Every structure is written in C-alpha cells, then in structure tokens.
C-alpha cells in the first residue's frame, strides 16, 4: 500500500489514524474544510504529536499532505488511492458520502480496477456500513455491482483519548494523544489484500470489541463527565480522582462488563483488568480533558444503541445489576451546557414534559417501566 486519503484533519485524524498510517510508511493525504490546517499540512508536510502516558514523548509525523475536501482535487485523490479512512464525527459521514461516491465513479470511469478499502474510524457502531449506505445513494446504479466486487467497506472500532488542542500551543498542527490506542477492523469485509499496518488489529468478531469499547471506555467516560459536572469538577482527571465518583464509574463499568462477559464470553479477570486500565487512563496527569467536551451531545449518548442505554438493555436482557448505569442515565439528564444545542434541547424537553416522557422519547425506554421509575427517583435525588 502506497497512499491513503484520510477525511478529517482534526486532532483525532492527525493524532490517531493519520499517525498510524504515516508511521506505516503510507503517504497520507488529509481532506478537510479547515483552510488553515489544510494549507499548513500541504506546506510543511509534517506535524508533531505529543504522546503521553507514564511519560511524555514528541513524535514527528512526516510524508503527509492535504487537500480541501470541498474541492475537485479530492475526487481525483480517491480515484487513485489504495485506502480511504475517516475521523470526521458520525454526523459528517453523510456529508462526505457524495464526495466518496464521486471518487469511486471517477475511479471506475478511468479504468482503475484495483481494490479500494474504506474504513470509517468513528465513535459509532458499524459506522462504515452506514457510510456505505449513504455512498450508494449517490453512486449511479450502473456502478453498484462493480463497487460490490472492488470496494471494501470495512467496519472498525477505535479507542484513543485525544483532548482538544492546547490553546497556548504556538503550533496549530501539534496534537496531544494518550499512549494507549486500539484500532480493530473487521477482516471479513476487506477487498484484496489486508494491509499490514502496525496498530491496526484484525478480527472476525468485531461486534464483541465494538461493544467492549462502547460499554466500558465510552460508558465510563460519559458517566465520569456527568457526575463530574454535578460535583463542579472541570476535567475528567479531577472527577475520577473523587473517590465517590470513581467507585460509581467502576460499578457502572462492572455492570456493563457483566453483559459483555455473558454475551461474548470475555474472560472475567481479563475484563476486570481492562476496566482498571481505563480508570487509569482517565486519571492520566498529562491529559487535560474537560468534562464538557466528554459530556456534550447528551441526546446522542442517550440513544438506544449508544453508551448508556444499550448496556442497560443488556442488563435487562440478562437480569443483572444496573444501579450505577441507571444513575449515570439520570446524571445525563442533569447535564447543562448553553453552548451545546443538544443539552439545551434536552433541558427544554424536561421543563415541558417532565423526566419520564422525555426519557421515553430520547431513549425508547417505557415511561411507566421500572427502569424509568428508578431513573426518575435517582434524578430527583441528584
């Protein structure tokens, strides 16, 4: 593999997927709408990543370039590339789908019959499958059969904490990431040879790892944020260093973990160690991650297939403990942030309809069911 087009030159794009690809010797062409970042990447063709764990090191990522994702040049890049990846956020996938479809059509029209694999690296269950559906809406039906045989839409699970850029940094391209990273791909969905990229792990049982990350890292992260907000903590580290919050977050991850163990057969001791590792990541002294960043978009996080309600539904399915998960959901409904449209919408709905009707509308839970009643009690106690 020689080159890749990566949509999203933000912190996650540069600090995670773009870095892994470049470290593997692949020429990365970033596609983004941010003119400042695009121009700097095109000019410098390198940037620095501060990797923080038990210690801090600075890596220089080289061999990169960038194009504006709204310009025709990006279509030509897709037509000629070996791999397309994304780190744009779930809502933006639909926007870039037409550009990707145009790139595929141009690719076919030019006679390029080499396989192309597309991997959406988003905090989203089966994000690439969703992207495929959107791409096919924009791709002329005459190309659908060829796309089915030559274009691999590969689902993945990604995990790396990447906080916002340091406002004091003199380098707008510099990004800070934690040392831990996990990028797991569904090996059954590739077309042609699977690229050998250090840091990209292959599995034929992706959903086990998608839900392991969603139910553990994402569940614990947002509950830490919501409880942190209620206790006037500014950052995730401050919140998780509060013994009461840490105990509740750990209990929530153990409750969701019991679902994973029963559903996928994860080793109990290994999963307990995974939970401890994540709690340690939240307390990383080098990461300044604000609770408002992690807690934002509460409506999305309260969806039936997302990090709070989906593990709760699992506890109902297996008839297991869920007290801490219920409290986490109650705390999410307490989240207030005037700069977050979803938080404003949620608070307006609560004022107009009350907790249980709002809960039913956004989560799908029965407003008269025992879980809703319990969440209402906890909501009133918080």
N, C-alpha and C positions, 0 to 999 in steps of 0.2 A: 504494500500500500504506500502510495507516494503523497497523496494530499487529501485534505478534508475541508469541507465548508461547515463552519460552526455558527449557527444563528444565536446571537446573544453575546455581546462583548462586555457584559456587566461583571460584577465581582465573581459570581459563580462560574460564568463562562470562562473568564480568564484564569480564575484561581483553581478550578477543578478540572472540568473536561478538557478545555483548551490546553491546560498544562500537561495533563496525562498524554494527550495526543502528540504535543510537541516533544515531550520527553521521549516518546517512542520513535522520534525521527520523522514524524509526519509533518509536512508543511500545512499549517493551519491558516485558512482564510476566514477571519471573523466577518460576520454580516450583522450590521446593527444600524439603527437610525440615529444614534448619537454621533453627530458630525465631529465633535471634539475628539472623542475616543477613536473613531474610525480614522481620522486624519493623523492622529499621533501614532497609532499602530502601523498605518501604512508608511509613515515616515521613519519611525525608529526600528520597526520590525523586531522589537523585543520589549519585555517589561519584567518587572521584579515581583516575586511572590514571597511574602514573609510567612514561613511555615512554623507554627507554634505548637509545642507540646510540652514535654518536660523541660525543653529548652527551645530556643528560637534560632532559626537559620533563614537566610535570604537566598532564594534561588533565582537565577535569571533565565527566563523563558525566551528562546530565540527561534528564528525561522518562521515568523508569523507575518501576516499581512491583514488587510481589512478592506471591505467594500461597504458602501451604503446599501442596506437591504431593500431600499425602495427603488434602486436604480437598475437598469437593464443588465449591467455587468454581472450582477449576482446570478441571473438566469444562466448566463454563459458559464459561470463557475460551476453551477450544479450540473450542467450538461457534460462537463469534463471531469468531475471529481470522482473519487472512489468511495467517499463516505460523507454523509450529512448528519450532523448532530445538532441538538438544540438545548439551550438553557435560557428560555425566554419567559417562563411562567405559563401555567395552564391556559390562561385567558388569551395569550398572544399566539398560541398554536393555530387557532382558527384564522388569524390574520395572515400568518406566513404560509398557510396551506396553498394559496393560489400561486405564490412565487415558486414554491417547490414543484407544483404541478406544471407550471410553465417551463421550469428547468428540465423536468422529465420529458415533456413533449419535445423540447428543443434537442434533447439528448437522442431521442428516438429518430427525430427527423434528420439528424446529422449522421445516422447510421451507427452510433455508439451502442454496441451490444454487450459491453462489459457490465457485470452485475454492479448494482449500487445498493448499499445498505443505509437505511435511515434510522437513527436512534434518538428518540425524544428523551432527554435526561431531565425530567421534571418531577416535582413532588406530586405525583398523580398516578393512580392505579391504571396500568395499561395505557399510558399516555400516547405511545406510538400507534397503538391500534386506533385510538381516537383520531390522531393526526392522519392516519391512512384514510379513514372515512371522509375526512374533510378534503384531503388531496384529490381523492377520486371524484368528488363532486365537481371539481374544477378541471379535471383531466378529460379530454374528449374520449368518448366511449370506444372509439376505434383503437385507443392505446391501452385499454384496460387489460386485455389478455397478455400483451407484452409486459405490462407492468407487473402482472401477477407472476410471470416467469423470471423477470430480471431484477425487480426491485424488492429488496427485503425490508420490511417494516418491523424493526426489532424492539420489543418492549424491554424496559430496563428498570432497575431500582438503584437510586443514587443516595448517598449519605455522606455529607461533609458540611460542617458548620462554617459558613462564610459570612461574618458580620459585615455591616456597611463599612465603606472605606473611611479611614481616619481623616477627619476634616482638616487636620493640621498637616497632613502629608503634602509635601511640595510636588510630589509626582502623582498626577491624576491616574496613571496606569497601575501604580502599585496596589496590591491587594494582599490582605491578610487571611490565611486559612488555618484551620487546625491540622495537625499532622495526620489524624485519622481520616481515611477516606474509604468508601466502598462503592464500587460500580459493578453491578451484577446484570448480565444480559441473558436473554432467552436464546440459547444456542440453536433452538429448533427453527427459528424464524429467519436466519441468515440466508442470503443467496450467494452462491460461490464460496470461496474460502473464508473462514472466520479469521479476521485479522488478529495478529498476536500483539496485543497492547498491554504492557505491564500495568497492573492496577485495574484491568477490566477482567472480571471473573465470569465464567460461563456456567450456566445451569440449565437443566431441562425441567426444573420445577420452580419457575420464577415466582409464582404467587406466594410460596412459602416465605421467600425473602422479602417480597414487597410488603406482605403483612407483618413480618417480623420488624421491619424498619418502621412502618406506619404505626403499629401498635406499641412500639417501645420508644424509639427516638422521638417521633412526632407527637405521640400521646403525652409522653413525659415532658417534652419541651413546652407544649402549649399550656399544660396544667401548671407547670412551673411559672410561666408568664402570667396566667390569670390569677393564681394565688399570690404571686409577687406583686401584682398591681394592687390587690386588696390590702396588702401589707406595706404599701408605699415603698417597695424596692424598685430601683431604677434598672437594674441589669439582671440577667439570668444568674450570673455568679452570685450576686447579693442574695437573690431569692433562694437558691439551692443551699446556701450556707446558713439559712434559717432552719434550725433542726426540725421544727414542726412541718414546714413546707417540704423539706427533704423526705421526711417519713411518709407524708401523704402521697408525694410523687412516686416514691418507691413502691408503696402499696398499690397505686394505680397501675404501675408497670407490671407488678406481680399478678394483678387481676387479669390484665390483658395477656400476660405471658401464659397464664393457665389455659386460655383459649388456644394460643399457638401450640402449646405442648399437646393438647388433646386433638387439635385439628391436623397438625403436620408431624407429630412425633418428635419434636425437638427434644434434645437431652435436657433434663431438668437442671442439672448442675451447670451445664454449659450456658443455658439461658440465664441462670442466676448471675453468672459471671458477666454475661453480655449486659445485663441491667446495671451492674456495678461499674462497668466500663463507661456506660453512657452517663451515669451520675457523675463520674469523674470528669467527663468531657464538659458537662455543664459548669463545673467549677474551675475550668481552665483559667489560670490567672492572666494569661496573655490575650484572652478574648473578651472584648467589651461588646456584649450583645444585649441591646436594650429590650426590656420586656414588651414595649410597644411594637417593636419590629416583629417579635415572635408571635404576639397575640393578635396582630392585625388580621383583617378579613375573617371575623368570627363566624359569619354566616356560612362561608365555605367550609370552615373547620367543623361546623356542627352538622354538615351533610351526612346523610345515611351511610355513605360509603367512605367517610373520612375518619380522622384520627380519634374522635371522641365517641361518636355513636356506633361506628362499626365494631369496635371491640366490645362495647356494651351489649350489642346484639348477640355477640358471641357468648358472653356470659349468660345471657338469657337462654340461648340455644343449649348450652352445656349445664345450665343450672348451677353456676358457680358464683363466687363472691364478686360484688361490684360496687361496694360502698364508696370507694375512693374515686372510681370512674363517674359515679353519679354526682359526687361533689365537684369534680372537675367540670362537668357539664353545667352545673349550677353556677360555678365561678365564671364560666364563659359568658353567661347571660348578664353578669355584673360588669363585664368589660366596657369601659367608656373611653372613647378617643374621638374627639371632634374632628380630627384630621383623617379619619378612616370612614368613608361612606357606609361601609357595611356595619360598623359599630353604631353609627348614628341611626341607620335604618332599624337595627335590632332594638335599640333603646326606644325608638318611636313606637315600634310594634308592641313592646312591653307596656308602655304607657296607655296605648289604645285598647289592647286586647287582653292584657294580663299574661302571666307566665305560662300557664298551661296551653292556651290556644297558640301562643307564639311558639312554644316548644313543639307542638304538634305540626305547625306549619313548616318550620325550618328543619326539623329532624325526622319527621314521619312517625314519631312515637305516638301511641294512643294517649290523647289528653286525659282520659279517665283511667288509664292503666296504673299499676302500682309504681312503675318507674317514674312516671310523670308526677304522681303524688309525692314520691320521695324527693324528687328533684325540687319540687316547689317548697317542701319543708326546709331542705338544705339552703335554697335560695333565700328564704326569709331569715335564716339563721346567720348567713354570711354578712 
